[in-house]
Amino acid sequence: MDTTENQTETAEPPAKIKSVAATILREFFQALEKEEYLGEVAPGLRKVVLEEGTLREPAIRATLFPDAP
């Protein structure tokens, strides 16, 4: 039984899912930028989530509340 072939087949769908998720998130951040009070934090959130790929609460919290201790 060759498991390498099975791993390759299962490795490709997450890339598609990731690109679909990234597209949805990009659209979300674009809409967020248009909101009066949220437009200021949208670029930072986009950077953390899409560019850095971080979905951890401390990084998102630091982006949303830069002055918090």
PDB file of N, CA, C and O in Angstrom:
ATOM      1  N   MET A   1       0.844  -1.189   0.000  1.00  0.00           N
ATOM      2  CA  MET A   1       0.000   0.000   0.000  1.00  0.00           C
ATOM      3  C   MET A   1       0.882   1.243   0.000  1.00  0.00           C
ATOM      4  O   MET A   1       1.702   1.427   0.900  1.00  0.00           O
ATOM      5  N   ASP A   2       0.718   2.080  -0.988  1.00  0.00           N
ATOM      6  CA  ASP A   2       1.527   3.292  -1.126  1.00  0.00           C
ATOM      7  C   ASP A   2       0.777   4.474  -0.510  1.00  0.00           C
ATOM      8  O   ASP A   2      -0.206   4.958  -1.073  1.00  0.00           O
ATOM      9  N   THR A   3       1.248   4.932   0.645  1.00  0.00           N
ATOM     10  CA  THR A   3       0.576   6.038   1.330  1.00  0.00           C
ATOM     11  C   THR A   3       1.018   7.389   0.812  1.00  0.00           C
ATOM     12  O   THR A   3       0.350   8.393   1.058  1.00  0.00           O
ATOM     13  N   THR A   4       2.142   7.436   0.091  1.00  0.00           N
ATOM     14  CA  THR A   4       2.627   8.706  -0.452  1.00  0.00           C
ATOM     15  C   THR A   4       1.621   9.290  -1.432  1.00  0.00           C
ATOM     16  O   THR A   4       1.358  10.493  -1.415  1.00  0.00           O
ATOM     17  N   GLU A   5       1.060   8.445  -2.283  1.00  0.00           N
ATOM     18  CA  GLU A   5       0.073   8.909  -3.246  1.00  0.00           C
ATOM     19  C   GLU A   5      -1.174   9.430  -2.543  1.00  0.00           C
ATOM     20  O   GLU A   5      -1.735  10.446  -2.953  1.00  0.00           O
ATOM     21  N   ASN A   6      -1.613   8.750  -1.497  1.00  0.00           N
ATOM     22  CA  ASN A   6      -2.782   9.185  -0.745  1.00  0.00           C
ATOM     23  C   ASN A   6      -2.537  10.531  -0.064  1.00  0.00           C
ATOM     24  O   ASN A   6      -3.429  11.378  -0.021  1.00  0.00           O
ATOM     25  N   GLN A   7      -1.343  10.725   0.463  1.00  0.00           N
ATOM     26  CA  GLN A   7      -1.020  11.987   1.130  1.00  0.00           C
ATOM     27  C   GLN A   7      -1.006  13.139   0.129  1.00  0.00           C
ATOM     28  O   GLN A   7      -1.446  14.242   0.453  1.00  0.00           O
ATOM     29  N   THR A   8      -0.508  12.897  -1.082  1.00  0.00           N
ATOM     30  CA  THR A   8      -0.472  13.925  -2.107  1.00  0.00           C
ATOM     31  C   THR A   8      -1.883  14.339  -2.501  1.00  0.00           C
ATOM     32  O   THR A   8      -2.168  15.526  -2.667  1.00  0.00           O
ATOM     33  N   GLU A   9      -2.766  13.352  -2.650  1.00  0.00           N
ATOM     34  CA  GLU A   9      -4.138  13.662  -3.027  1.00  0.00           C
ATOM     35  C   GLU A   9      -4.846  14.467  -1.944  1.00  0.00           C
ATOM     36  O   GLU A   9      -5.614  15.375  -2.261  1.00  0.00           O
ATOM     37  N   THR A  10      -4.606  14.157  -0.683  1.00  0.00           N
ATOM     38  CA  THR A  10      -5.273  14.880   0.401  1.00  0.00           C
ATOM     39  C   THR A  10      -4.612  16.223   0.664  1.00  0.00           C
ATOM     40  O   THR A  10      -5.213  17.082   1.309  1.00  0.00           O
ATOM     41  N   ALA A  11      -3.396  16.424   0.185  1.00  0.00           N
ATOM     42  CA  ALA A  11      -2.708  17.693   0.429  1.00  0.00           C
ATOM     43  C   ALA A  11      -3.227  18.802  -0.490  1.00  0.00           C
ATOM     44  O   ALA A  11      -3.161  19.972  -0.114  1.00  0.00           O
ATOM     45  N   GLU A  12      -3.730  18.481  -1.661  1.00  0.00           N
ATOM     46  CA  GLU A  12      -4.157  19.514  -2.605  1.00  0.00           C
ATOM     47  C   GLU A  12      -5.456  20.217  -2.227  1.00  0.00           C
ATOM     48  O   GLU A  12      -5.511  21.440  -2.355  1.00  0.00           O
ATOM     49  N   PRO A  13      -6.503  19.534  -1.772  1.00  0.00           N
ATOM     50  CA  PRO A  13      -7.734  20.260  -1.436  1.00  0.00           C
ATOM     51  C   PRO A  13      -7.567  21.365  -0.395  1.00  0.00           C
ATOM     52  O   PRO A  13      -8.198  22.411  -0.547  1.00  0.00           O
ATOM     53  N   PRO A  14      -6.751  21.197   0.659  1.00  0.00           N
ATOM     54  CA  PRO A  14      -6.593  22.317   1.592  1.00  0.00           C
ATOM     55  C   PRO A  14      -6.071  23.585   0.917  1.00  0.00           C
ATOM     56  O   PRO A  14      -6.427  24.683   1.344  1.00  0.00           O
ATOM     57  N   ALA A  15      -5.248  23.472  -0.112  1.00  0.00           N
ATOM     58  CA  ALA A  15      -4.768  24.664  -0.817  1.00  0.00           C
ATOM     59  C   ALA A  15      -5.935  25.379  -1.479  1.00  0.00           C
ATOM     60  O   ALA A  15      -6.000  26.608  -1.456  1.00  0.00           O
ATOM     61  N   LYS A  16      -6.864  24.622  -2.072  1.00  0.00           N
ATOM     62  CA  LYS A  16      -8.043  25.236  -2.674  1.00  0.00           C
ATOM     63  C   LYS A  16      -8.904  25.881  -1.600  1.00  0.00           C
ATOM     64  O   LYS A  16      -9.386  27.002  -1.764  1.00  0.00           O
ATOM     65  N   ILE A  17      -9.090  25.170  -0.513  1.00  0.00           N
ATOM     66  CA  ILE A  17      -9.892  25.707   0.578  1.00  0.00           C
ATOM     67  C   ILE A  17      -9.247  26.975   1.103  1.00  0.00           C
ATOM     68  O   ILE A  17      -9.936  27.955   1.383  1.00  0.00           O
ATOM     69  N   LYS A  18      -7.945  26.963   1.235  1.00  0.00           N
ATOM     70  CA  LYS A  18      -7.235  28.140   1.732  1.00  0.00           C
ATOM     71  C   LYS A  18      -7.445  29.318   0.786  1.00  0.00           C
ATOM     72  O   LYS A  18      -7.643  30.444   1.243  1.00  0.00           O
ATOM     73  N   SER A  19      -7.404  29.079  -0.509  1.00  0.00           N
ATOM     74  CA  SER A  19      -7.586  30.190  -1.438  1.00  0.00           C
ATOM     75  C   SER A  19      -9.028  30.702  -1.408  1.00  0.00           C
ATOM     76  O   SER A  19      -9.257  31.902  -1.561  1.00  0.00           O
ATOM     77  N   VAL A  20      -9.992  29.817  -1.214  1.00  0.00           N
ATOM     78  CA  VAL A  20     -11.384  30.244  -1.091  1.00  0.00           C
ATOM     79  C   VAL A  20     -11.543  31.054   0.193  1.00  0.00           C
ATOM     80  O   VAL A  20     -12.175  32.111   0.190  1.00  0.00           O
ATOM     81  N   ALA A  21     -10.979  30.566   1.272  1.00  0.00           N
ATOM     82  CA  ALA A  21     -11.052  31.291   2.547  1.00  0.00           C
ATOM     83  C   ALA A  21     -10.364  32.647   2.428  1.00  0.00           C
ATOM     84  O   ALA A  21     -10.873  33.645   2.939  1.00  0.00           O
ATOM     85  N   ALA A  22      -9.225  32.693   1.768  1.00  0.00           N
ATOM     86  CA  ALA A  22      -8.510  33.956   1.596  1.00  0.00           C
ATOM     87  C   ALA A  22      -9.337  34.944   0.782  1.00  0.00           C
ATOM     88  O   ALA A  22      -9.341  36.139   1.076  1.00  0.00           O
ATOM     89  N   THR A  23     -10.030  34.458  -0.227  1.00  0.00           N
ATOM     90  CA  THR A  23     -10.887  35.323  -1.036  1.00  0.00           C
ATOM     91  C   THR A  23     -12.018  35.896  -0.193  1.00  0.00           C
ATOM     92  O   THR A  23     -12.317  37.088  -0.272  1.00  0.00           O
ATOM     93  N   ILE A  24     -12.638  35.055   0.604  1.00  0.00           N
ATOM     94  CA  ILE A  24     -13.729  35.510   1.472  1.00  0.00           C
ATOM     95  C   ILE A  24     -13.206  36.516   2.487  1.00  0.00           C
ATOM     96  O   ILE A  24     -13.850  37.534   2.740  1.00  0.00           O
ATOM     97  N   LEU A  25     -12.048  36.243   3.069  1.00  0.00           N
ATOM     98  CA  LEU A  25     -11.474  37.166   4.045  1.00  0.00           C
ATOM     99  C   LEU A  25     -11.091  38.495   3.405  1.00  0.00           C
ATOM    100  O   LEU A  25     -11.278  39.549   4.012  1.00  0.00           O
ATOM    101  N   ARG A  26     -10.557  38.458   2.184  1.00  0.00           N
ATOM    102  CA  ARG A  26     -10.224  39.707   1.486  1.00  0.00           C
ATOM    103  C   ARG A  26     -11.474  40.562   1.299  1.00  0.00           C
ATOM    104  O   ARG A  26     -11.454  41.771   1.534  1.00  0.00           O
ATOM    105  N   GLU A  27     -12.553  39.924   0.875  1.00  0.00           N
ATOM    106  CA  GLU A  27     -13.810  40.655   0.686  1.00  0.00           C
ATOM    107  C   GLU A  27     -14.315  41.204   2.022  1.00  0.00           C
ATOM    108  O   GLU A  27     -14.833  42.319   2.082  1.00  0.00           O
ATOM    109  N   PHE A  28     -14.166  40.429   3.078  1.00  0.00           N
ATOM    110  CA  PHE A  28     -14.575  40.872   4.410  1.00  0.00           C
ATOM    111  C   PHE A  28     -13.781  42.101   4.835  1.00  0.00           C
ATOM    112  O   PHE A  28     -14.356  43.069   5.332  1.00  0.00           O
ATOM    113  N   PHE A  29     -12.463  42.070   4.644  1.00  0.00           N
ATOM    114  CA  PHE A  29     -11.637  43.205   5.044  1.00  0.00           C
ATOM    115  C   PHE A  29     -11.916  44.437   4.179  1.00  0.00           C
ATOM    116  O   PHE A  29     -11.829  45.564   4.668  1.00  0.00           O
ATOM    117  N   GLN A  30     -12.244  44.239   2.917  1.00  0.00           N
ATOM    118  CA  GLN A  30     -12.624  45.364   2.067  1.00  0.00           C
ATOM    119  C   GLN A  30     -13.908  46.016   2.581  1.00  0.00           C
ATOM    120  O   GLN A  30     -14.012  47.242   2.621  1.00  0.00           O
ATOM    121  N   ALA A  31     -14.870  45.204   2.970  1.00  0.00           N
ATOM    122  CA  ALA A  31     -16.118  45.735   3.528  1.00  0.00           C
ATOM    123  C   ALA A  31     -15.860  46.411   4.869  1.00  0.00           C
ATOM    124  O   ALA A  31     -16.459  47.440   5.182  1.00  0.00           O
ATOM    125  N   LEU A  32     -14.970  45.826   5.650  1.00  0.00           N
ATOM    126  CA  LEU A  32     -14.633  46.374   6.964  1.00  0.00           C
ATOM    127  C   LEU A  32     -14.001  47.756   6.837  1.00  0.00           C
ATOM    128  O   LEU A  32     -14.259  48.640   7.654  1.00  0.00           O
ATOM    129  N   GLU A  33     -13.173  47.938   5.811  1.00  0.00           N
ATOM    130  CA  GLU A  33     -12.517  49.232   5.604  1.00  0.00           C
ATOM    131  C   GLU A  33     -13.524  50.349   5.331  1.00  0.00           C
ATOM    132  O   GLU A  33     -13.243  51.515   5.605  1.00  0.00           O
ATOM    133  N   LYS A  34     -14.679  50.004   4.801  1.00  0.00           N
ATOM    134  CA  LYS A  34     -15.689  51.010   4.475  1.00  0.00           C
ATOM    135  C   LYS A  34     -16.492  51.445   5.694  1.00  0.00           C
ATOM    136  O   LYS A  34     -17.180  52.465   5.654  1.00  0.00           O
ATOM    137  N   GLU A  35     -16.411  50.690   6.757  1.00  0.00           N
ATOM    138  CA  GLU A  35     -17.145  51.027   7.980  1.00  0.00           C
ATOM    139  C   GLU A  35     -16.443  52.173   8.700  1.00  0.00           C
ATOM    140  O   GLU A  35     -15.215  52.253   8.705  1.00  0.00           O
ATOM    141  N   GLU A  36     -17.215  53.043   9.294  1.00  0.00           N
ATOM    142  CA  GLU A  36     -16.690  54.278   9.881  1.00  0.00           C
ATOM    143  C   GLU A  36     -15.599  54.039  10.929  1.00  0.00           C
ATOM    144  O   GLU A  36     -14.516  54.614  10.824  1.00  0.00           O
ATOM    145  N   TYR A  37     -15.858  53.222  11.914  1.00  0.00           N
ATOM    146  CA  TYR A  37     -14.887  53.045  13.003  1.00  0.00           C
ATOM    147  C   TYR A  37     -13.967  51.854  12.806  1.00  0.00           C
ATOM    148  O   TYR A  37     -12.911  51.780  13.435  1.00  0.00           O
ATOM    149  N   LEU A  38     -14.340  50.939  11.961  1.00  0.00           N
ATOM    150  CA  LEU A  38     -13.543  49.738  11.771  1.00  0.00           C
ATOM    151  C   LEU A  38     -12.529  49.869  10.644  1.00  0.00           C
ATOM    152  O   LEU A  38     -11.622  49.047  10.518  1.00  0.00           O
ATOM    153  N   GLY A  39     -12.684  50.901   9.828  1.00  0.00           N
ATOM    154  CA  GLY A  39     -11.770  51.109   8.717  1.00  0.00           C
ATOM    155  C   GLY A  39     -10.330  51.314   9.152  1.00  0.00           C
ATOM    156  O   GLY A  39      -9.398  51.030   8.401  1.00  0.00           O
ATOM    157  N   GLU A  40     -10.154  51.810  10.373  1.00  0.00           N
ATOM    158  CA  GLU A  40      -8.797  52.055  10.872  1.00  0.00           C
ATOM    159  C   GLU A  40      -8.059  50.766  11.208  1.00  0.00           C
ATOM    160  O   GLU A  40      -6.841  50.696  11.048  1.00  0.00           O
ATOM    161  N   VAL A  41      -8.772  49.753  11.669  1.00  0.00           N
ATOM    162  CA  VAL A  41      -8.117  48.511  12.087  1.00  0.00           C
ATOM    163  C   VAL A  41      -8.083  47.464  10.975  1.00  0.00           C
ATOM    164  O   VAL A  41      -7.336  46.490  11.070  1.00  0.00           O
ATOM    165  N   ALA A  42      -8.880  47.652   9.925  1.00  0.00           N
ATOM    166  CA  ALA A  42      -8.961  46.670   8.848  1.00  0.00           C
ATOM    167  C   ALA A  42      -7.612  46.368   8.188  1.00  0.00           C
ATOM    168  O   ALA A  42      -7.304  45.194   7.982  1.00  0.00           O
ATOM    169  N   PRO A  43      -6.795  47.368   7.850  1.00  0.00           N
ATOM    170  CA  PRO A  43      -5.505  47.052   7.227  1.00  0.00           C
ATOM    171  C   PRO A  43      -4.600  46.206   8.137  1.00  0.00           C
ATOM    172  O   PRO A  43      -3.910  45.301   7.669  1.00  0.00           O
ATOM    173  N   GLY A  44      -4.613  46.510   9.424  1.00  0.00           N
ATOM    174  CA  GLY A  44      -3.804  45.728  10.361  1.00  0.00           C
ATOM    175  C   GLY A  44      -4.288  44.297  10.485  1.00  0.00           C
ATOM    176  O   GLY A  44      -3.491  43.361  10.542  1.00  0.00           O
ATOM    177  N   LEU A  45      -5.604  44.138  10.525  1.00  0.00           N
ATOM    178  CA  LEU A  45      -6.166  42.781  10.590  1.00  0.00           C
ATOM    179  C   LEU A  45      -5.867  42.010   9.312  1.00  0.00           C
ATOM    180  O   LEU A  45      -5.540  40.824   9.354  1.00  0.00           O
ATOM    181  N   ARG A  46      -5.983  42.695   8.171  1.00  0.00           N
ATOM    182  CA  ARG A  46      -5.668  42.043   6.900  1.00  0.00           C
ATOM    183  C   ARG A  46      -4.223  41.552   6.903  1.00  0.00           C
ATOM    184  O   ARG A  46      -3.938  40.436   6.467  1.00  0.00           O
ATOM    185  N   LYS A  47      -3.331  42.378   7.390  1.00  0.00           N
ATOM    186  CA  LYS A  47      -1.916  42.004   7.426  1.00  0.00           C
ATOM    187  C   LYS A  47      -1.697  40.786   8.319  1.00  0.00           C
ATOM    188  O   LYS A  47      -1.015  39.838   7.929  1.00  0.00           O
ATOM    189  N   VAL A  48      -2.277  40.816   9.518  1.00  0.00           N
ATOM    190  CA  VAL A  48      -2.088  39.715  10.460  1.00  0.00           C
ATOM    191  C   VAL A  48      -2.676  38.415   9.925  1.00  0.00           C
ATOM    192  O   VAL A  48      -2.034  37.366   9.980  1.00  0.00           O
ATOM    193  N   VAL A  49      -3.887  38.488   9.413  1.00  0.00           N
ATOM    194  CA  VAL A  49      -4.588  37.264   9.016  1.00  0.00           C
ATOM    195  C   VAL A  49      -4.144  36.762   7.642  1.00  0.00           C
ATOM    196  O   VAL A  49      -3.824  35.583   7.496  1.00  0.00           O
ATOM    197  N   LEU A  50      -4.120  37.623   6.645  1.00  0.00           N
ATOM    198  CA  LEU A  50      -3.832  37.170   5.285  1.00  0.00           C
ATOM    199  C   LEU A  50      -2.343  37.117   4.957  1.00  0.00           C
ATOM    200  O   LEU A  50      -1.877  36.138   4.373  1.00  0.00           O
ATOM    201  N   GLU A  51      -1.600  38.139   5.319  1.00  0.00           N
ATOM    202  CA  GLU A  51      -0.184  38.166   4.953  1.00  0.00           C
ATOM    203  C   GLU A  51       0.668  37.316   5.878  1.00  0.00           C
ATOM    204  O   GLU A  51       1.527  36.561   5.422  1.00  0.00           O
ATOM    205  N   GLU A  52       0.430  37.439   7.186  1.00  0.00           N
ATOM    206  CA  GLU A  52       1.219  36.673   8.145  1.00  0.00           C
ATOM    207  C   GLU A  52       0.604  35.300   8.411  1.00  0.00           C
ATOM    208  O   GLU A  52       1.287  34.399   8.899  1.00  0.00           O
ATOM    209  N   GLY A  53      -0.671  35.139   8.096  1.00  0.00           N
ATOM    210  CA  GLY A  53      -1.341  33.859   8.288  1.00  0.00           C
ATOM    211  C   GLY A  53      -1.585  33.512   9.743  1.00  0.00           C
ATOM    212  O   GLY A  53      -1.660  32.335  10.098  1.00  0.00           O
ATOM    213  N   THR A  54      -1.709  34.523  10.589  1.00  0.00           N
ATOM    214  CA  THR A  54      -1.881  34.306  12.021  1.00  0.00           C
ATOM    215  C   THR A  54      -3.353  34.423  12.394  1.00  0.00           C
ATOM    216  O   THR A  54      -4.001  35.430  12.111  1.00  0.00           O
ATOM    217  N   LEU A  55      -3.864  33.383  13.030  1.00  0.00           N
ATOM    218  CA  LEU A  55      -5.232  33.417  13.530  1.00  0.00           C
ATOM    219  C   LEU A  55      -5.243  33.278  15.047  1.00  0.00           C
ATOM    220  O   LEU A  55      -6.234  32.841  15.632  1.00  0.00           O
ATOM    221  N   ARG A  56      -4.163  33.642  15.661  1.00  0.00           N
ATOM    222  CA  ARG A  56      -4.065  33.528  17.117  1.00  0.00           C
ATOM    223  C   ARG A  56      -4.589  34.783  17.790  1.00  0.00           C
ATOM    224  O   ARG A  56      -4.371  35.903  17.326  1.00  0.00           O
ATOM    225  N   GLU A  57      -5.274  34.569  18.876  1.00  0.00           N
ATOM    226  CA  GLU A  57      -5.917  35.653  19.606  1.00  0.00           C
ATOM    227  C   GLU A  57      -4.955  36.754  20.051  1.00  0.00           C
ATOM    228  O   GLU A  57      -5.315  37.924  19.923  1.00  0.00           O
ATOM    229  N   PRO A  58      -3.755  36.462  20.567  1.00  0.00           N
ATOM    230  CA  PRO A  58      -2.868  37.559  20.989  1.00  0.00           C
ATOM    231  C   PRO A  58      -2.477  38.504  19.846  1.00  0.00           C
ATOM    232  O   PRO A  58      -2.412  39.718  20.041  1.00  0.00           O
ATOM    233  N   ALA A  59      -2.221  37.960  18.677  1.00  0.00           N
ATOM    234  CA  ALA A  59      -1.842  38.810  17.540  1.00  0.00           C
ATOM    235  C   ALA A  59      -3.015  39.668  17.082  1.00  0.00           C
ATOM    236  O   ALA A  59      -2.838  40.842  16.754  1.00  0.00           O
ATOM    237  N   ILE A  60      -4.199  39.091  17.059  1.00  0.00           N
ATOM    238  CA  ILE A  60      -5.388  39.840  16.652  1.00  0.00           C
ATOM    239  C   ILE A  60      -5.736  40.892  17.701  1.00  0.00           C
ATOM    240  O   ILE A  60      -6.107  42.016  17.364  1.00  0.00           O
ATOM    241  N   ARG A  61      -5.615  40.519  18.969  1.00  0.00           N
ATOM    242  CA  ARG A  61      -5.885  41.467  20.056  1.00  0.00           C
ATOM    243  C   ARG A  61      -4.917  42.651  19.995  1.00  0.00           C
ATOM    244  O   ARG A  61      -5.328  43.797  20.177  1.00  0.00           O
ATOM    245  N   ALA A  62      -3.635  42.378  19.740  1.00  0.00           N
ATOM    246  CA  ALA A  62      -2.637  43.449  19.652  1.00  0.00           C
ATOM    247  C   ALA A  62      -2.935  44.391  18.479  1.00  0.00           C
ATOM    248  O   ALA A  62      -2.664  45.590  18.554  1.00  0.00           O
ATOM    249  N   THR A  63      -3.491  43.842  17.405  1.00  0.00           N
ATOM    250  CA  THR A  63      -3.861  44.669  16.266  1.00  0.00           C
ATOM    251  C   THR A  63      -5.079  45.530  16.563  1.00  0.00           C
ATOM    252  O   THR A  63      -5.127  46.702  16.190  1.00  0.00           O
ATOM    253  N   LEU A  64      -6.056  44.945  17.233  1.00  0.00           N
ATOM    254  CA  LEU A  64      -7.285  45.682  17.549  1.00  0.00           C
ATOM    255  C   LEU A  64      -7.089  46.712  18.646  1.00  0.00           C
ATOM    256  O   LEU A  64      -7.684  47.790  18.612  1.00  0.00           O
ATOM    257  N   PHE A  65      -6.248  46.374  19.625  1.00  0.00           N
ATOM    258  CA  PHE A  65      -6.042  47.242  20.793  1.00  0.00           C
ATOM    259  C   PHE A  65      -4.556  47.506  20.984  1.00  0.00           C
ATOM    260  O   PHE A  65      -3.963  46.975  21.922  1.00  0.00           O
ATOM    261  N   PRO A  66      -3.933  48.310  20.124  1.00  0.00           N
ATOM    262  CA  PRO A  66      -2.479  48.519  20.188  1.00  0.00           C
ATOM    263  C   PRO A  66      -2.006  49.203  21.475  1.00  0.00           C
ATOM    264  O   PRO A  66      -0.852  49.036  21.871  1.00  0.00           O
ATOM    265  N   ASP A  67      -2.869  49.961  22.123  1.00  0.00           N
ATOM    266  CA  ASP A  67      -2.476  50.682  23.346  1.00  0.00           C
ATOM    267  C   ASP A  67      -2.706  49.887  24.621  1.00  0.00           C
ATOM    268  O   ASP A  67      -2.331  50.337  25.703  1.00  0.00           O
ATOM    269  N   ALA A  68      -3.313  48.719  24.512  1.00  0.00           N
ATOM    270  CA  ALA A  68      -3.603  47.920  25.718  1.00  0.00           C
ATOM    271  C   ALA A  68      -2.318  47.289  26.234  1.00  0.00           C
ATOM    272  O   ALA A  68      -1.419  46.956  25.462  1.00  0.00           O
ATOM    273  N   PRO A  69      -2.245  47.129  27.576  1.00  0.00           N
ATOM    274  CA  PRO A  69      -1.032  46.532  28.164  1.00  0.00           C
ATOM    275  C   PRO A  69      -0.876  45.062  27.844  1.00  0.00           C
ATOM    276  O   PRO A  69       0.093  44.436  28.272  1.00  0.00           O
TER     277      PRO A  69
END
